[in-house]
Amino acid sequence: MATSSSTGGEEAPDLMCQLDGVQGMVDALGSVRWKRHQDAVVELSEHGIVLIVEETGCLQAKVYLKRELFLVYEYAAEGRPRFGLSLGLFVDCLNAFSAPGNSAMIEIRYPGPDMQLLLKSVDFPDACTYAEIRTRVPDTISWDYRFEPTGDVPVTFTVRSSILKEVIDDLEWPGSSIQIRIQPDPLSVTFKAEGHGDLQVLYRPYSDM
């Protein structure tokens, strides 16, 4: 893995990275694709790529793709470029580079001549799969993540996705809104919904849930 600037007369793109197989990225992006026509915002940095989706201003999901995931990660931008794109189109394009039993290496570049996101296969010298995705200026989205190490330790908890899904499904019965309360000492997480009835689920991170 390397970080370098352009060689020769060509201006280096903000990002050029290579990935050995797309299935892992497809699975990660698919986890935040809630509907067919889903828009996303992508932010690039020297530490990796962040993709964010937001739903009606109240639900936000992020996928972090750290630079260590890539075989090559060459970053030449100043600051952190951001652009919007269609998440569904991005996932469909990545799937075009995937075939059963074949883990093709792809190269991703940004920006292209017209600010596109460029994808191409780099495995075969005599054949190449190539795709361009049109990008757009993103809407403003709040950013609260850090790739860099930080001394601040937020209050976090880990729960199996199957358990969390079961809790959310149960809480949909009383009402449409859910309150999540984290108590640091003793560490516990409470999920509560009110409406037609009242339902509360207490989760202790060190329990068998």
C-alpha positions as CSV (number, residue, x, y, z in Angstrom):
1,M,0.0,0.0,0.0
2,A,1.3,3.4,-0.8
3,T,0.5,7.1,-0.8
4,S,2.0,9.1,-3.7
5,S,1.4,12.1,-5.9
6,S,1.2,12.2,-9.7
7,T,4.0,11.3,-12.0
8,G,4.6,13.0,-15.3
9,G,2.5,15.8,-16.7
10,E,-0.9,14.4,-15.6
11,E,-2.5,15.9,-12.5
12,A,-3.1,13.3,-9.9
13,P,-6.7,12.5,-9.0
14,D,-7.9,13.2,-5.5
15,L,-8.0,9.4,-4.9
16,M,-6.9,6.3,-6.7
17,C,-7.3,3.0,-4.9
18,Q,-7.3,-0.6,-5.8
19,L,-9.4,-3.4,-4.2
20,D,-8.9,-7.1,-4.5
21,G,-12.6,-8.2,-5.0
22,V,-15.7,-6.1,-4.4
23,Q,-18.0,-8.5,-2.5
24,G,-17.0,-7.2,0.9
25,M,-17.7,-3.6,-0.2
26,V,-21.0,-4.6,-1.8
27,D,-22.1,-6.3,1.5
28,A,-21.1,-3.3,3.6
29,L,-22.9,-0.8,1.3
30,G,-25.9,-3.1,1.0
31,S,-26.4,-3.0,4.7
32,V,-27.3,0.7,4.5
33,R,-29.3,0.5,1.3
34,W,-32.8,0.8,2.7
35,K,-34.7,1.4,-0.5
36,R,-34.2,1.1,-4.2
37,H,-33.5,4.8,-4.9
38,Q,-31.2,5.7,-2.1
39,D,-28.8,8.6,-2.2
40,A,-25.5,8.8,-0.3
41,V,-22.7,11.2,0.4
42,V,-19.1,10.1,0.1
43,E,-16.2,11.8,1.9
44,L,-12.6,11.0,1.0
45,S,-9.6,11.4,3.3
46,E,-6.0,10.1,3.7
47,H,-7.4,7.7,6.3
48,G,-10.1,6.1,4.1
49,I,-13.6,6.5,2.6
50,V,-16.8,7.2,4.5
51,L,-20.2,6.7,2.9
52,I,-23.2,8.2,4.7
53,V,-26.9,7.8,4.0
54,E,-29.6,9.8,5.8
55,E,-33.3,9.3,5.9
56,T,-35.7,12.2,6.5
57,G,-33.3,14.0,8.8
58,C,-33.7,11.5,11.6
59,L,-31.8,8.4,10.8
60,Q,-28.2,8.3,9.6
61,A,-26.0,5.3,8.8
62,K,-22.3,5.3,7.9
63,V,-19.9,2.8,6.3
64,Y,-16.2,3.3,7.0
65,L,-13.8,1.8,4.5
66,K,-10.3,2.3,6.1
67,R,-7.3,2.6,3.8
68,E,-6.0,-0.7,5.1
69,L,-8.8,-2.5,3.3
70,F,-7.2,-1.5,-0.1
71,L,-4.2,-3.0,-1.8
72,V,-3.3,0.5,-3.1
73,Y,-4.5,3.8,-1.6
74,E,-3.1,6.9,-3.2
75,Y,-4.5,10.2,-1.9
76,A,-3.5,13.6,-3.3
77,A,-6.4,15.9,-2.3
78,E,-6.1,18.9,0.0
79,G,-8.8,18.7,2.6
80,R,-11.6,16.1,2.4
81,P,-13.5,16.1,-0.9
82,R,-17.2,15.2,-0.7
83,F,-19.7,14.2,-3.4
84,G,-23.2,12.8,-3.6
85,L,-24.2,9.8,-5.7
86,S,-26.9,7.1,-6.1
87,L,-26.1,4.3,-3.7
88,G,-28.1,1.8,-5.7
89,L,-26.2,2.7,-8.9
90,F,-22.9,2.4,-7.0
91,V,-23.8,-1.1,-5.7
92,D,-25.0,-2.2,-9.1
93,C,-21.8,-1.0,-10.8
94,L,-19.7,-2.9,-8.2
95,N,-21.7,-6.0,-8.8
96,A,-20.9,-5.8,-12.5
97,F,-17.2,-6.4,-11.5
98,S,-18.1,-9.5,-9.5
99,A,-18.7,-13.0,-10.9
100,P,-19.1,-16.3,-9.0
101,G,-15.7,-17.8,-8.2
102,N,-13.9,-14.8,-9.6
103,S,-12.4,-12.1,-7.3
104,A,-11.5,-9.4,-9.8
105,M,-9.3,-6.5,-8.8
106,I,-10.8,-3.1,-9.5
107,E,-9.5,0.4,-9.5
108,I,-11.5,3.4,-8.2
109,R,-10.6,7.0,-9.1
110,Y,-12.1,10.3,-8.3
111,P,-12.6,12.8,-9.9
112,G,-12.9,12.0,-13.6
113,P,-12.9,14.8,-16.3
114,D,-16.5,15.7,-15.4
115,M,-16.3,14.9,-11.7
116,Q,-17.4,11.3,-12.2
117,L,-16.4,8.4,-10.0
118,L,-14.5,6.0,-12.2
119,L,-14.3,2.2,-11.8
120,K,-12.4,-0.2,-14.0
121,S,-11.0,-3.8,-13.8
122,V,-7.2,-4.1,-13.8
123,D,-6.7,-7.9,-13.8
124,F,-6.8,-8.6,-17.5
125,P,-4.5,-6.9,-20.0
126,D,-6.7,-7.7,-23.0
127,A,-10.1,-6.9,-21.5
128,C,-11.4,-4.2,-19.2
129,T,-14.7,-3.5,-17.5
130,Y,-15.2,0.2,-17.1
131,A,-17.9,2.3,-15.4
132,E,-18.6,6.0,-14.7
133,I,-20.9,7.2,-12.0
134,R,-22.2,10.8,-12.2
135,T,-21.7,12.6,-8.9
136,R,-23.3,15.8,-7.6
137,V,-22.8,18.4,-4.9
138,P,-24.0,16.9,-1.7
139,D,-26.5,18.3,0.8
140,T,-25.1,19.4,4.1
141,I,-24.8,16.5,6.5
142,S,-23.5,16.6,10.0
143,W,-20.1,14.9,10.4
144,D,-19.1,13.4,13.8
145,Y,-16.7,10.7,13.0
146,R,-12.9,10.4,13.4
147,F,-10.5,8.0,11.7
148,E,-7.6,9.4,13.7
149,P,-6.9,8.1,17.2
150,T,-8.5,10.3,19.9
151,G,-8.4,10.4,23.6
152,D,-12.1,10.8,24.0
153,V,-13.9,7.5,24.6
154,P,-17.7,7.8,23.7
155,V,-20.2,5.6,25.5
156,T,-20.8,2.7,23.2
157,F,-22.3,-0.8,23.4
158,T,-22.2,-3.9,21.2
159,V,-25.1,-6.1,20.5
160,R,-25.7,-8.9,18.1
161,S,-27.6,-7.6,15.1
162,S,-30.2,-10.4,15.4
163,I,-31.0,-9.3,18.9
164,L,-31.2,-5.6,18.0
165,K,-33.6,-6.4,15.1
166,E,-35.8,-8.5,17.4
167,V,-35.9,-5.6,19.9
168,I,-36.8,-3.1,17.2
169,D,-39.5,-5.4,15.8
170,D,-41.1,-5.8,19.3
171,L,-41.0,-2.0,19.9
172,E,-42.9,-1.2,16.7
173,W,-46.1,-2.5,18.3
174,P,-46.7,0.3,20.9
175,G,-45.8,3.2,18.7
176,S,-43.7,4.5,15.8
177,S,-41.0,6.2,17.9
178,I,-38.4,4.6,20.1
179,Q,-36.4,6.1,22.9
180,I,-32.9,4.7,23.6
181,R,-31.3,5.5,26.9
182,I,-27.7,4.5,27.8
183,Q,-26.8,4.4,31.5
184,P,-23.0,4.3,32.1
185,D,-23.0,3.0,35.7
186,P,-24.0,0.3,35.9
187,L,-23.8,0.0,32.2
188,S,-27.2,-0.7,30.6
189,V,-29.2,0.2,27.6
190,T,-32.9,0.7,27.7
191,F,-35.2,0.7,24.6
192,K,-38.6,2.2,25.2
193,A,-41.7,2.8,23.1
194,E,-45.0,4.3,24.0
195,G,-48.3,4.7,22.0
196,H,-51.0,2.1,22.0
197,G,-49.2,0.5,24.9
198,D,-46.0,0.8,26.8
199,L,-43.0,-1.6,26.2
200,Q,-39.6,-1.3,27.6
201,V,-36.6,-3.6,26.9
202,L,-33.5,-3.5,29.2
203,Y,-30.2,-4.7,27.7
204,R,-27.1,-5.3,29.8
205,P,-24.0,-5.6,27.5
206,Y,-22.5,-8.3,29.7
207,S,-25.6,-10.5,29.7
208,D,-26.2,-13.5,27.4
209,M,-28.3,-11.5,24.9
